[in-house]
Amino acid sequence: MDAAFGFVGKDYALVVCDCAVPRSIVVMKQFEDKIAAARKKRGITQYTRKQNNILIGKVFELIFLIEIWANKYRNNFSEYIQRNLKWYEMRNGRKLSNHAIAHFTRNELATALRSSPYMVNLLQAGYDAKAGPCLYYIDYLASLQKVDKAAHGYCAFFLLSLFDRHWKKDMNLEDGLKLVDMCIKQLNNRFLINMKKFVVKIVDKDGTREISREAPREHKDEDVEMKEPENKLHRSPSDV
């Protein structure tokens, strides 16, 4: 029942996920952050190398958005990817690009598919100084596709039509957040599950940052005194 979606703007990539942790018909938690950073270090990762006596800098950062069917898969798989990326960096002295990490993640899902599969669906958002923002769609069957906009879960039935109509390739961040609010409002109006809080994470040339969004309330939570309605059809014998 998780809702996860994201899209690429002019100079940023953005992913959104709800914070609810349901079990059957019970909501166990309302403030779960389901978006995990592939690297624990905050801010942008920068390194330079000399080529023909010219310093070339490469800046990239990425985040994962994982929509799952069980919480244990999200925690186990995200930590597994994080540790392997760190191990690769220590062993080889370099870091993988967003494109390489997407294919590494896809390969791990494909390897485990026939033995002990991870029931996870992912959206990977990242930024590269040369290639710009990017978004990768990965599902639990190890299918991988680079996309401009995507959604996982039941929310895709409601939001993909909104993306087709309102998403634009060169959207600035302000217009992108308006589209996010539009998507959250659509889910709040049309989806059966009550999703009160959403987490929005943005990645661009300045690094990653988080924005909280809440579903709009149609009515204020006020205590209303319930009164029994008068039965106008009832008459006493004296009225007859």
DONUTI-780211 format. One record per residue: chain; z, x, y of N, C-alpha, C in turn; residue number from 1; residue in three letters. Coordinates in Angstrom, 3 decimals, decimal comma. Example, Ala and Ser with C-alpha at 12.3 -4.5 7.8 and 13.67 -1.06 7.14 Angstrom:
# residues 2
('A' (7,800 13,190 -5,690) (7,800 12,300 -4,500) (7,800 13,200 -3,300) 1 'ALA')
('A' (7,080 12,850 -2,250) (7,140 13,670 -1,060) (7,870 12,900 0,030) 2 'SER')
This chain:
# residues 240
('A' (0,000 0,815 -1,208) (0,000 0,000 0,000) (0,000 0,854 1,267) 1 'MET')
('A' (-0,177 2,163 1,113) (-0,171 3,036 2,277) (-1,459 2,880 3,072) 2 'ASP')
('A' (-1,351 3,119 4,372) (-2,509 3,058 5,263) (-2,720 4,432 5,879) 3 'ALA')
('A' (-3,897 4,994 5,677) (-4,207 6,313 6,193) (-5,641 6,320 6,708) 4 'ALA')
('A' (-5,813 6,767 7,942) (-7,163 6,833 8,504) (-7,234 7,946 9,537) 5 'PHE')
('A' (-8,446 8,327 9,885) (-8,632 9,386 10,862) (-10,080 9,466 11,301) 6 'GLY')
('A' (-10,317 10,230 12,358) (-11,680 10,421 12,852) (-11,741 11,680 13,704) 7 'PHE')
('A' (-12,966 12,092 14,000) (-13,226 13,285 14,800) (-13,710 12,857 16,172) 8 'VAL')
('A' (-13,161 13,486 17,212) (-13,582 13,209 18,578) (-14,401 14,353 19,158) 9 'GLY')
('A' (-14,420 14,417 20,463) (-15,244 15,412 21,150) (-14,779 16,826 20,849) 10 'LYS')
('A' (-13,491 17,090 20,982) (-12,959 18,428 20,747) (-11,636 18,376 19,985) 11 'ASP')
('A' (-11,473 17,392 19,146) (-10,225 17,227 18,397) (-10,497 16,442 17,120) 12 'TYR')
('A' (-9,573 16,540 16,201) (-9,551 15,685 15,009) (-8,194 14,994 14,975) 13 'ALA')
('A' (-8,179 13,775 14,508) (-6,983 12,934 14,596) (-6,792 12,198 13,277) 14 'LEU')
('A' (-5,544 12,153 12,799) (-5,225 11,410 11,580) (-3,997 10,546 11,827) 15 'VAL')
('A' (-3,952 9,405 11,161) (-2,880 8,422 11,357) (-2,411 7,944 9,989) 16 'VAL')
('A' (-1,112 7,741 9,858) (-0,568 7,208 8,609) (0,668 6,376 8,922) 17 'CYS')
('A' (0,885 5,336 8,133) (2,093 4,532 8,315) (3,295 5,281 7,759) 18 'ASP')
('A' (4,492 4,839 8,124) (5,731 5,530 7,746) (6,549 4,777 6,705) 19 'CYS')
('A' (6,025 3,703 6,164) (6,791 2,891 5,217) (6,683 3,462 3,806) 20 'ALA')
('A' (7,783 3,330 3,062) (7,808 3,717 1,650) (8,179 2,478 0,845) 21 'VAL')
('A' (7,189 1,735 0,345) (7,495 0,512 -0,402) (7,640 0,782 -1,897) 22 'PRO')
('A' (8,379 -0,080 -2,542) (8,466 -0,099 -4,003) (8,467 -1,551 -4,426) 23 'ARG')
('A' (7,383 -1,964 -5,026) (7,200 -3,369 -5,377) (7,239 -4,197 -4,093) 24 'SER')
('A' (8,163 -5,141 -3,985) (8,255 -5,974 -2,791) (9,353 -5,503 -1,848) 25 'ILE')
('A' (9,925 -4,334 -2,117) (11,042 -3,814 -1,328) (10,579 -2,603 -0,528) 26 'VAL')
('A' (10,956 -2,542 0,747) (10,690 -1,375 1,586) (11,902 -0,454 1,511) 27 'VAL')
('A' (11,707 0,728 0,949) (12,811 1,667 0,765) (13,091 2,481 2,028) 28 'MET')
('A' (12,052 2,703 2,830) (12,189 3,583 3,988) (11,122 3,236 5,003) 29 'LYS')
('A' (11,430 3,390 6,297) (10,479 3,060 7,353) (10,109 4,257 8,226) 30 'GLN')
('A' (10,621 5,459 7,895) (10,397 6,608 8,773) (9,981 7,838 7,969) 31 'PHE')
('A' (9,084 7,656 7,017) (8,615 8,767 6,185) (7,352 9,375 6,793) 32 'GLU')
('A' (7,387 10,683 7,022) (6,214 11,394 7,535) (5,355 11,822 6,348) 33 'ASP')
('A' (4,196 11,207 6,196) (3,322 11,476 5,056) (2,236 12,494 5,378) 34 'LYS')
('A' (2,293 13,078 6,564) (1,300 14,068 6,973) (1,934 15,445 6,869) 35 'ILE')
('A' (1,405 16,284 6,001) (1,980 17,602 5,752) (1,056 18,680 6,289) 36 'ALA')
('A' (1,637 19,677 6,967) (0,847 20,804 7,468) (0,550 21,757 6,324) 37 'ALA')
('A' (-0,682 22,223 6,260) (-1,051 23,157 5,198) (-0,359 24,495 5,388) 38 'ALA')
('A' (-0,064 24,844 6,628) (0,685 26,058 6,918) (1,950 25,682 7,661) 39 'ARG')
('A' (3,047 26,308 7,272) (4,337 25,977 7,859) (4,453 26,436 9,310) 40 'LYS')
('A' (3,743 27,500 9,670) (3,849 28,033 11,022) (3,269 27,060 12,022) 41 'LYS')
('A' (4,000 26,804 13,087) (3,520 25,878 14,108) (2,556 26,570 15,066) 42 'ARG')
('A' (1,802 25,726 15,765) (0,862 26,257 16,743) (-0,413 26,742 16,082) 43 'GLY')
('A' (-1,209 27,498 16,811) (-2,493 27,931 16,273) (-2,343 29,273 15,576) 44 'ILE')
('A' (-3,171 29,465 14,606) (-3,218 30,740 13,903) (-4,380 31,539 14,473) 45 'THR')
('A' (-4,073 32,722 14,974) (-5,099 33,532 15,616) (-5,149 34,915 14,969) 46 'GLN')
('A' (-6,324 35,443 14,820) (-6,467 36,833 14,434) (-7,766 37,353 15,025) 47 'TYR')
('A' (-7,825 38,640 15,248) (-9,007 39,256 15,849) (-9,465 40,413 14,965) 48 'THR')
('A' (-10,720 40,705 15,018) (-11,267 41,842 14,285) (-12,347 42,489 15,154) 49 'ARG')
('A' (-12,559 43,773 14,962) (-13,552 44,499 15,740) (-14,896 44,493 15,026) 50 'LYS')
('A' (-15,912 44,177 15,772) (-17,274 44,214 15,239) (-18,185 44,721 16,347) 51 'GLN')
('A' (-18,741 45,924 16,123) (-19,573 46,572 17,147) (-18,797 46,740 18,452) 52 'ASN')
('A' (-17,513 47,147 18,305) (-16,632 47,387 19,450) (-16,391 46,135 20,291) 53 'ASN')
('A' (-16,591 44,967 19,708) (-16,339 43,716 20,416) (-15,257 42,953 19,666) 54 'ILE')
('A' (-14,259 42,496 20,374) (-13,192 41,725 19,742) (-13,656 40,292 19,534) 55 'LEU')
('A' (-13,600 39,852 18,318) (-13,990 38,488 17,980) (-12,746 37,743 17,530) 56 'ILE')
('A' (-12,442 36,662 18,178) (-11,264 35,873 17,819) (-11,654 34,603 17,102) 57 'GLY')
('A' (-10,882 34,257 16,113) (-11,112 33,017 15,381) (-9,819 32,216 15,391) 58 'LYS')
('A' (-9,904 30,984 15,833) (-8,730 30,136 15,957) (-8,921 28,916 15,073) 59 'VAL')
('A' (-7,999 28,670 14,196) (-8,083 27,447 13,414) (-6,690 27,000 12,996) 60 'PHE')
('A' (-6,559 25,733 12,843) (-5,317 25,111 12,379) (-5,730 23,867 11,623) 61 'GLU')
('A' (-4,953 23,444 10,691) (-5,317 22,249 9,942) (-4,075 21,508 9,494) 62 'LEU')
('A' (-4,260 20,257 9,196) (-3,182 19,439 8,669) (-3,724 18,586 7,545) 63 'ILE')
('A' (-2,846 18,169 6,680) (-3,210 17,269 5,598) (-2,687 15,878 5,906) 64 'PHE')
('A' (-3,441 14,918 5,501) (-2,932 13,551 5,449) (-3,100 13,082 4,016) 65 'LEU')
('A' (-2,012 12,725 3,364) (-2,068 12,370 1,954) (-1,601 10,940 1,776) 66 'ILE')
('A' (-2,470 10,105 1,253) (-2,114 8,717 0,936) (-2,047 8,620 -0,574) 67 'GLU')
('A' (-0,932 8,123 -1,104) (-0,700 8,243 -2,536) (-0,242 6,926 -3,126) 68 'ILE')
('A' (-0,091 6,934 -4,442) (0,455 5,794 -5,166) (1,904 6,035 -5,559) 69 'TRP')
('A' (2,374 7,261 -5,538) (3,766 7,586 -5,862) (4,196 8,758 -4,997) 70 'ALA')
('A' (5,418 8,694 -4,476) (5,874 9,721 -3,545) (5,962 11,100 -4,188) 71 'ASN')
('A' (6,267 11,148 -5,490) (6,423 12,451 -6,142) (5,125 13,244 -6,104) 72 'LYS')
('A' (3,983 12,580 -6,214) (2,713 13,296 -6,187) (2,455 13,904 -4,815) 73 'TYR')
('A' (2,806 13,181 -3,770) (2,581 13,713 -2,427) (3,392 14,983 -2,202) 74 'ARG')
('A' (4,670 14,948 -2,542) (5,526 16,113 -2,326) (5,096 17,291 -3,193) 75 'ASN')
('A' (4,849 17,032 -4,468) (4,495 18,119 -5,380) (3,162 18,756 -5,004) 76 'ASN')
('A' (2,162 17,932 -4,735) (0,832 18,479 -4,488) (0,750 19,179 -3,138) 77 'PHE')
('A' (1,373 18,620 -2,115) (1,332 19,265 -0,798) (2,037 20,617 -0,828) 78 'SER')
('A' (3,189 20,699 -1,501) (3,886 21,979 -1,607) (3,090 22,974 -2,451) 79 'GLU')
('A' (2,426 22,484 -3,474) (1,597 23,357 -4,315) (0,462 23,978 -3,501) 80 'TYR')
('A' (-0,194 23,195 -2,676) (-1,283 23,713 -1,840) (-0,741 24,685 -0,798) 81 'ILE')
('A' (0,370 24,347 -0,164) (0,959 25,222 0,849) (1,307 26,586 0,277) 82 'GLN')
('A' (1,952 26,611 -0,884) (2,374 27,883 -1,485) (1,170 28,717 -1,919) 83 'ARG')
('A' (0,132 28,081 -2,438) (-1,049 28,829 -2,863) (-1,809 29,412 -1,683) 84 'ASN')
('A' (-1,844 28,697 -0,566) (-2,492 29,241 0,625) (-1,733 30,457 1,145) 85 'LEU')
('A' (-0,409 30,381 1,119) (0,405 31,512 1,561) (0,237 32,697 0,623) 86 'LYS')
('A' (0,174 32,437 -0,671) (-0,005 33,506 -1,655) (-1,361 34,179 -1,483) 87 'TRP')
('A' (-2,407 33,400 -1,240) (-3,735 33,960 -1,011) (-3,735 34,845 0,236) 88 'TYR')
('A' (-3,049 34,390 1,275) (-2,989 35,166 2,518) (-2,280 36,498 2,309) 89 'GLU')
('A' (-1,176 36,488 1,557) (-0,426 37,722 1,313) (-1,199 38,669 0,399) 90 'MET')
('A' (-1,936 38,123 -0,560) (-2,641 38,967 -1,524) (-3,904 39,581 -0,936) 91 'ARG')
('A' (-4,616 38,836 -0,092) (-5,914 39,289 0,410) (-5,887 39,725 1,867) 92 'ASN')
('A' (-4,808 39,453 2,578) (-4,722 39,871 3,967) (-5,588 39,071 4,914) 93 'GLY')
('A' (-5,997 37,891 4,517) (-6,802 37,017 5,369) (-6,484 35,568 5,032) 94 'ARG')
('A' (-6,886 34,675 5,910) (-6,609 33,253 5,719) (-7,903 32,493 5,465) 95 'LYS')
('A' (-7,783 31,449 4,678) (-8,938 30,621 4,375) (-9,297 29,731 5,559) 96 'LEU')
('A' (-10,561 29,432 5,696) (-11,015 28,507 6,736) (-10,778 27,072 6,289) 97 'SER')
('A' (-10,997 26,144 7,185) (-10,833 24,730 6,842) (-11,783 24,321 5,718) 98 'ASN')
('A' (-13,017 24,789 5,793) (-14,008 24,465 4,763) (-13,572 25,002 3,402) 99 'HIS')
('A' (-13,065 26,232 3,373) (-12,633 26,837 2,114) (-11,411 26,125 1,543) 100 'ALA')
('A' (-10,488 25,717 2,402) (-9,290 25,020 1,930) (-9,652 23,661 1,352) 101 'ILE')
('A' (-10,601 22,979 1,963) (-11,025 21,682 1,432) (-11,598 21,832 0,024) 102 'ALA')
('A' (-12,415 22,857 -0,190) (-13,001 23,062 -1,516) (-11,962 23,584 -2,507) 103 'HIS')
('A' (-11,003 24,364 -2,044) (-9,917 24,802 -2,925) (-9,091 23,605 -3,385) 104 'PHE')
('A' (-8,783 22,712 -2,466) (-8,023 21,509 -2,814) (-8,799 20,640 -3,787) 105 'THR')
('A' (-10,071 20,470 -3,524) (-10,909 19,672 -4,418) (-10,966 20,284 -5,815) 106 'ARG')
('A' (-11,047 21,624 -5,901) (-11,106 22,289 -7,199) (-9,807 22,107 -7,978) 107 'ASN')
('A' (-8,670 22,147 -7,291) (-7,387 21,944 -7,968) (-7,271 20,526 -8,517) 108 'GLU')
('A' (-7,748 19,551 -7,774) (-7,734 18,172 -8,264) (-8,649 18,008 -9,473) 109 'LEU')
('A' (-9,824 18,644 -9,432) (-10,764 18,542 -10,542) (-10,230 19,230 -11,793) 110 'ALA')
('A' (-9,539 20,358 -11,622) (-8,983 21,077 -12,766) (-7,902 20,265 -13,469) 111 'THR')
('A' (-7,083 19,572 -12,680) (-5,974 18,804 -13,251) (-6,369 17,397 -13,678) 112 'ALA')
('A' (-7,608 17,009 -13,423) (-8,010 15,615 -13,626) (-7,926 15,180 -15,088) 113 'LEU')
('A' (-8,307 16,041 -16,032) (-8,360 15,672 -17,448) (-7,054 15,929 -18,187) 114 'ARG')
('A' (-6,094 16,583 -17,567) (-4,841 16,890 -18,257) (-3,658 16,165 -17,628) 115 'SER')
('A' (-3,307 16,548 -16,430) (-2,197 15,889 -15,720) (-2,644 15,626 -14,284) 116 'SER')
('A' (-3,396 14,572 -14,067) (-4,007 14,343 -12,743) (-2,980 14,041 -11,663) 117 'PRO')
('A' (-3,297 14,469 -10,451) (-2,517 14,108 -9,269) (-3,099 12,821 -8,694) 118 'TYR')
('A' (-2,281 11,799 -8,615) (-2,768 10,527 -8,077) (-2,633 10,550 -6,558) 119 'MET')
('A' (-3,488 11,304 -5,913) (-3,424 11,471 -4,467) (-4,807 11,258 -3,860) 120 'VAL')
('A' (-4,822 10,674 -2,681) (-6,016 10,611 -1,839) (-5,695 11,345 -0,552) 121 'ASN')
('A' (-6,626 12,150 -0,077) (-6,336 13,014 1,061) (-7,356 12,859 2,179) 122 'LEU')
('A' (-6,869 13,078 3,388) (-7,718 13,328 4,545) (-7,268 14,656 5,127) 123 'LEU')
('A' (-8,164 15,610 5,219) (-7,835 16,915 5,780) (-8,505 17,058 7,136) 124 'GLN')
('A' (-7,702 17,257 8,151) (-8,213 17,428 9,512) (-7,935 18,845 9,973) 125 'ALA')
('A' (-8,871 19,439 10,676) (-8,689 20,801 11,142) (-9,561 21,115 12,341) 126 'GLY')
('A' (-9,338 22,290 12,895) (-10,120 22,743 14,047) (-10,461 24,213 13,868) 127 'TYR')
('A' (-11,696 24,555 14,143) (-12,174 25,924 14,091) (-12,857 26,232 15,416) 128 'ASP')
('A' (-12,577 27,405 15,960) (-13,134 27,753 17,266) (-14,653 27,804 17,238) 129 'ALA')
('A' (-15,223 28,140 16,098) (-16,675 28,240 15,997) (-17,310 26,914 15,600) 130 'LYS')
('A' (-16,740 26,266 14,587) (-17,329 25,022 14,071) (-16,797 23,780 14,765) 131 'ALA')
('A' (-15,670 23,903 15,471) (-15,084 22,747 16,143) (-14,216 21,925 15,207) 132 'GLY')
('A' (-13,910 20,686 15,579) (-13,052 19,837 14,739) (-13,784 19,374 13,483) 133 'PRO')
('A' (-13,007 19,111 12,442) (-13,608 18,662 11,188) (-12,642 17,733 10,466) 134 'CYS')
('A' (-13,203 16,895 9,617) (-12,423 15,954 8,817) (-13,059 15,870 7,439) 135 'LEU')
('A' (-12,231 16,031 6,402) (-12,707 15,982 5,021) (-12,035 14,829 4,288) 136 'TYR')
('A' (-12,851 14,105 3,547) (-12,388 12,974 2,735) (-12,335 13,426 1,280) 137 'TYR')
('A' (-11,160 13,346 0,659) (-10,973 13,748 -0,731) (-10,222 12,631 -1,441) 138 'ILE')
('A' (-10,689 12,246 -2,625) (-9,981 11,214 -3,371) (-9,407 11,784 -4,664) 139 'ASP')
('A' (-8,721 10,950 -5,421) (-7,999 11,418 -6,605) (-8,933 11,823 -7,744) 140 'TYR')
('A' (-10,202 11,459 -7,675) (-11,194 11,876 -8,665) (-11,891 13,173 -8,265) 141 'LEU')
('A' (-11,362 13,855 -7,253) (-11,873 15,146 -6,787) (-13,238 15,035 -6,130) 142 'ALA')
('A' (-13,520 13,920 -5,502) (-14,733 13,787 -4,693) (-14,445 14,309 -3,290) 143 'SER')
('A' (-15,359 15,056 -2,739) (-15,171 15,684 -1,433) (-16,372 15,403 -0,552) 144 'LEU')
('A' (-16,098 15,041 0,703) (-17,177 14,806 1,659) (-16,671 15,079 3,069) 145 'GLN')
('A' (-17,443 15,821 3,830) (-17,121 16,017 5,241) (-17,626 14,812 6,020) 146 'LYS')
('A' (-16,748 14,181 6,791) (-17,078 12,921 7,459) (-16,639 12,977 8,923) 147 'VAL')
('A' (-17,080 12,000 9,686) (-16,642 11,839 11,072) (-15,506 10,835 11,199) 148 'ASP')
('A' (-15,420 9,907 10,266) (-14,369 8,883 10,283) (-14,136 8,426 8,852) 149 'LYS')
('A' (-12,887 8,099 8,533) (-12,572 7,730 7,154) (-11,253 6,982 7,117) 150 'ALA')
('A' (-11,027 6,291 5,997) (-9,773 5,568 5,776) (-9,506 5,499 4,284) 151 'ALA')
('A' (-8,238 5,578 3,910) (-7,808 5,449 2,525) (-6,919 4,220 2,391) 152 'HIS')
('A' (-6,990 3,583 1,242) (-6,120 2,447 0,976) (-6,755 1,124 1,368) 153 'GLY')
('A' (-5,929 0,070 1,319) (-6,424 -1,259 1,666) (-6,854 -1,354 3,127) 154 'TYR')
('A' (-6,319 -0,479 3,983) (-6,672 -0,545 5,400) (-8,156 -0,284 5,625) 155 'CYS')
('A' (-8,817 0,367 4,668) (-10,250 0,634 4,824) (-11,058 -0,652 4,911) 156 'ALA')
('A' (-10,590 -1,726 4,261) (-11,314 -2,998 4,313) (-11,338 -3,581 5,728) 157 'PHE')
('A' (-10,331 -3,240 6,534) (-10,243 -3,783 7,887) (-10,761 -2,815 8,953) 158 'PHE')
('A' (-10,619 -1,509 8,711) (-10,837 -0,543 9,783) (-12,236 0,052 9,820) 159 'LEU')
('A' (-12,921 0,105 8,702) (-14,254 0,720 8,712) (-15,225 -0,038 9,611) 160 'LEU')
('A' (-15,084 -1,355 9,674) (-15,940 -2,127 10,579) (-15,603 -1,831 12,039) 161 'SER')
('A' (-14,313 -1,598 12,333) (-13,921 -1,215 13,697) (-14,508 0,143 14,064) 162 'LEU')
('A' (-14,476 1,081 13,130) (-15,063 2,391 13,388) (-16,565 2,284 13,654) 163 'PHE')
('A' (-17,249 1,459 12,878) (-18,693 1,301 13,073) (-19,025 0,760 14,460) 164 'ASP')
('A' (-18,147 -0,060 14,993) (-18,434 -0,704 16,277) (-17,924 0,098 17,472) 165 'ARG')
('A' (-16,744 0,709 17,349) (-16,091 1,291 18,529) (-16,029 2,817 18,522) 166 'HIS')
('A' (-16,206 3,456 17,367) (-16,136 4,912 17,349) (-17,411 5,512 17,927) 167 'TRP')
('A' (-17,231 6,566 18,736) (-18,359 7,298 19,314) (-18,173 8,780 19,042) 168 'LYS')
('A' (-19,266 9,474 18,930) (-19,221 10,870 18,513) (-18,491 11,746 19,517) 169 'LYS')
('A' (-18,665 11,490 20,799) (-18,079 12,333 21,842) (-16,907 11,641 22,535) 170 'ASP')
('A' (-16,088 10,933 21,787) (-14,921 10,257 22,361) (-13,898 11,284 22,833) 171 'MET')
('A' (-13,372 11,082 24,047) (-12,275 11,930 24,481) (-10,969 11,438 23,855) 172 'ASN')
('A' (-9,902 12,171 24,087) (-8,637 11,850 23,427) (-8,077 10,514 23,886) 173 'LEU')
('A' (-8,238 10,195 25,152) (-7,729 8,919 25,665) (-8,412 7,738 24,976) 174 'GLU')
('A' (-9,726 7,809 24,841) (-10,446 6,736 24,146) (-10,097 6,711 22,662) 175 'ASP')
('A' (-9,841 7,885 22,098) (-9,455 7,939 20,694) (-8,125 7,262 20,433) 176 'GLY')
('A' (-7,157 7,452 21,323) (-5,857 6,798 21,162) (-5,967 5,291 21,365) 177 'LEU')
('A' (-6,884 4,866 22,229) (-7,117 3,422 22,377) (-7,664 2,830 21,082) 178 'LYS')
('A' (-8,546 3,573 20,423) (-9,072 3,112 19,139) (-7,973 3,070 18,082) 179 'LEU')
('A' (-7,064 4,033 18,115) (-5,927 4,023 17,189) (-5,074 2,778 17,396) 180 'VAL')
('A' (-4,767 2,462 18,656) (-3,984 1,254 18,949) (-4,714 -0,003 18,488) 181 'ASP')
('A' (-6,027 -0,008 18,629) (-6,814 -1,151 18,177) (-6,726 -1,306 16,656) 182 'MET')
('A' (-6,772 -0,179 15,943) (-6,673 -0,223 14,482) (-5,292 -0,692 14,034) 183 'CYS')
('A' (-4,246 -0,201 14,686) (-2,888 -0,610 14,320) (-2,685 -2,097 14,578) 184 'ILE')
('A' (-3,194 -2,575 15,697) (-3,080 -4,003 15,997) (-3,830 -4,838 14,964) 185 'LYS')
('A' (-4,987 -4,359 14,531) (-5,761 -5,081 13,525) (-5,008 -5,164 12,197) 186 'GLN')
('A' (-4,380 -4,064 11,803) (-3,586 -4,073 10,576) (-2,384 -4,995 10,706) 187 'LEU')
('A' (-1,765 -4,995 11,868) (-0,592 -5,843 12,084) (-0,949 -7,324 12,028) 188 'ASN')
('A' (-2,152 -7,671 12,455) (-2,558 -9,079 12,481) (-3,110 -9,566 11,144) 189 'ASN')
('A' (-3,802 -8,700 10,412) (-4,571 -9,162 9,260) (-4,018 -8,718 7,913) 190 'ARG')
('A' (-3,163 -7,703 7,893) (-2,684 -7,185 6,621) (-1,354 -7,819 6,264) 191 'PHE')
('A' (-1,184 -8,092 4,973) (0,020 -8,771 4,508) (1,266 -7,909 4,657) 192 'LEU')
('A' (1,132 -6,610 4,412) (2,274 -5,710 4,439) (2,676 -5,420 5,885) 193 'ILE')
('A' (3,976 -5,438 6,138) (4,506 -5,182 7,476) (4,639 -3,678 7,694) 194 'ASN')
('A' (3,809 -3,114 8,550) (3,857 -1,688 8,877) (4,319 -1,541 10,319) 195 'MET')
('A' (5,575 -1,186 10,503) (6,157 -1,160 11,842) (5,831 0,114 12,605) 196 'LYS')
('A' (5,817 1,248 11,913) (5,715 2,531 12,599) (4,586 3,366 12,002) 197 'LYS')
('A' (3,869 4,064 12,878) (2,777 4,940 12,468) (2,974 6,320 13,092) 198 'PHE')
('A' (2,502 7,332 12,399) (2,515 8,700 12,916) (1,076 9,127 13,182) 199 'VAL')
('A' (0,837 9,641 14,375) (-0,484 10,142 14,764) (-0,368 11,646 14,971) 200 'VAL')
('A' (-1,213 12,416 14,301) (-1,213 13,864 14,479) (-2,600 14,315 14,903) 201 'LYS')
('A' (-2,614 15,137 15,932) (-3,855 15,592 16,560) (-3,955 17,101 16,404) 202 'ILE')
('A' (-5,129 17,595 16,096) (-5,370 19,031 16,010) (-6,571 19,370 16,880) 203 'VAL')
('A' (-6,408 20,394 17,720) (-7,481 20,850 18,603) (-7,289 22,329 18,885) 204 'ASP')
('A' (-7,942 22,840 19,919) (-7,867 24,265 20,234) (-6,476 24,698 20,665) 205 'LYS')
('A' (-5,640 23,768 21,084) (-4,281 24,088 21,511) (-3,264 23,987 20,386) 206 'ASP')
('A' (-3,694 23,664 19,171) (-2,773 23,537 18,054) (-2,629 22,096 17,604) 207 'GLY')
('A' (-1,492 21,798 16,999) (-1,230 20,452 16,499) (-0,097 19,817 17,282) 208 'THR')
('A' (-0,157 18,516 17,426) (0,927 17,775 18,069) (1,005 16,386 17,462) 209 'ARG')
('A' (2,165 15,794 17,626) (2,451 14,511 16,978) (2,738 13,443 18,023) 210 'GLU')
('A' (2,234 12,249 17,773) (2,470 11,095 18,634) (2,912 9,941 17,753) 211 'ILE')
('A' (3,934 9,237 18,191) (4,423 8,088 17,426) (3,823 6,806 17,983) 212 'SER')
('A' (3,469 5,912 17,098) (2,921 4,614 17,477) (3,641 3,528 16,696) 213 'ARG')
('A' (3,921 2,407 17,365) (4,552 1,271 16,712) (3,640 0,067 16,786) 214 'GLU')
('A' (3,733 -0,775 15,776) (2,928 -1,990 15,756) (3,367 -2,910 16,884) 215 'ALA')
('A' (2,444 -3,523 17,610) (2,811 -4,418 18,712) (3,523 -5,657 18,201) 216 'PRO')
('A' (4,489 -6,116 18,981) (5,228 -7,318 18,617) (4,659 -8,513 19,356) 217 'ARG')
('A' (4,408 -9,543 18,612) (3,880 -10,758 19,219) (4,983 -11,593 19,855) 218 'GLU')
('A' (6,201 -11,520 19,270) (7,325 -12,290 19,770) (8,545 -11,386 19,871) 219 'HIS')
('A' (9,393 -11,639 20,831) (10,611 -10,883 20,988) (11,624 -11,322 19,935) 220 'LYS')
('A' (12,427 -10,358 19,501) (13,449 -10,664 18,515) (14,665 -11,253 19,229) 221 'ASP')
('A' (14,729 -12,511 19,336) (15,827 -13,194 19,993) (16,442 -14,190 19,018) 222 'GLU')
('A' (17,752 -14,340 19,131) (18,446 -15,307 18,298) (18,195 -16,701 18,843) 223 'ASP')
('A' (17,615 -17,518 18,027) (17,297 -18,878 18,433) (18,191 -19,829 17,658) 224 'VAL')
('A' (18,878 -20,672 18,376) (19,765 -21,631 17,731) (18,926 -22,727 17,080) 225 'GLU')
('A' (19,130 -22,894 15,795) (18,380 -23,879 15,038) (19,097 -25,220 15,115) 226 'MET')
('A' (18,398 -26,235 15,552) (18,957 -27,576 15,657) (18,179 -28,514 14,749) 227 'LYS')
('A' (18,919 -29,423 14,173) (18,274 -30,401 13,306) (17,500 -31,394 14,159) 228 'GLU')
('A' (16,238 -31,586 13,888) (15,447 -32,517 14,711) (15,934 -33,942 14,541) 229 'PRO')
('A' (15,836 -34,682 15,624) (16,267 -36,074 15,586) (15,264 -36,916 14,809) 230 'GLU')
('A' (15,788 -37,782 13,999) (14,947 -38,688 13,224) (14,759 -39,972 14,022) 231 'ASN')
('A' (13,607 -40,083 14,654) (13,372 -41,228 15,525) (13,136 -42,515 14,736) 232 'LYS')
('A' (12,842 -42,377 13,451) (12,590 -43,571 12,649) (13,882 -44,229 12,174) 233 'LEU')
('A' (14,991 -43,488 12,278) (16,258 -44,049 11,812) (16,849 -44,971 12,885) 234 'HIS')
('A' (17,223 -46,135 12,500) (17,840 -47,087 13,429) (19,114 -47,650 12,806) 235 'ARG')
('A' (20,082 -47,844 13,657) (21,332 -48,436 13,186) (21,162 -49,948 13,056) 236 'SER')
('A' (22,038 -50,632 12,273) (21,918 -52,092 12,121) (22,035 -52,848 13,429) 237 'PRO')
('A' (22,776 -52,275 14,411) (22,941 -52,969 15,691) (21,664 -52,985 16,511) 238 'SER')
('A' (20,754 -52,005 16,212) (19,498 -51,955 16,965) (18,488 -52,981 16,480) 239 'ASP')
('A' (18,728 -53,545 15,315) (17,770 -54,499 14,762) (18,003 -55,888 15,325) 240 'VAL')
